[in-house]
Amino acid sequence: MKQALGPIGLFLCVLAFGAPGAAAQGVRPELGQARLFTNDLIGDGHDRWRTGAYWVSSVRGAGWDGVLPTRMGDVMEYRFRGEVLSPANLNRPAAGDRLYAGVLSVGAHSHFQWSGFEMAVGADIVAMGEQTGVRRLQAGVHDLLSLQSSNVSNFQVDNGIFLHGTVEIGREMNVGPARVRPFVELQAGVETMARVGMDVTFGNYGEGGLRLRDVTTGQRISAIDSESDFGLSWVLGGDVAYVDSSHYLPSDRGYVLEDTRYRLRAGMNYAFGYSNVFYGLTYLSEEFVGQSSGQTVGSLTVALEF
């Protein structure tokens, strides 16, 4: 579906998706949270393309005993994301470069196990375009910090709302000193693609807890911590996706998608008590024909509990 969405409409969407979480607070406590800040300024140092994102999730359920439940819906993740996609030059965007897109989304995802596999199934409402207010917010931040001025009001995606679904299935195995987790993911909606990949963990990161996957980078971030997760851990990963369509790169405005995208990522996490600090780097390959190169973005989480 695609239609105009004003600030009031977006607020109602947030309320609609927040309602299950709010209703759950009385009977389902919060089991954990995940937060991740991603920006290319803490990656390759540029300000372009998949330039920035912020994601926060609240995980709720009746309880957590160190493993995923066998019933769908017993552990729910309520997710909010904001993202900025931009041309390489915000002040003088080049013809053929990607359109500016300010993106906000809210969603609900269930995490459970089925026949020995880890499952994540959910949906998000994704709003994009001038209606979200993201462009004006970024322009204000750039002015405040004396960064590159923005001139993309006439070089951005159209307003739209999309229902976006995601299904991931994976299985973690011990291989020598590492834990290896191959996975398959399907997405349909604002971007439609099929992805296959693998994550490798050295250390205790995620043991006895729950990790959630970031949309932009694929980094898996701790949402439910456990006493087994302590000290320094290293994570590696990569995936390749076949891309069918993207509303961020509309074909009716001349964009031709790269059929294949790949991501390569590495990160480190230091856990102490129920606190942890995560930093990771992710290489993102070109997304459209004419994109001059891939890019490297950095991701940071600082979760402190005393």
Secondary structure by P-SEA (a helix, b strand, c coil): cbbbbcaaaaaaaaaaaaaaaaaacccccccbbbbbbbbcccccccccccccbbbbbbbbccccccccccccccbbbbbbbbbbbbcccccccccccccbbbbbbcbbbbbbccccbbbbbbccccccccccaaaaaaaaaaaaacccccccccccccccccbbbbbbbbbbbbcccbbbbbbbbbbccccccccccbbbbcccccccbbbbbbccccbbbbcccccccccbbbbbbccccccccccccccccccccccbbbbbbcbbbbbccccccccbbbbbccccccccccbbbbbbbbbbcc
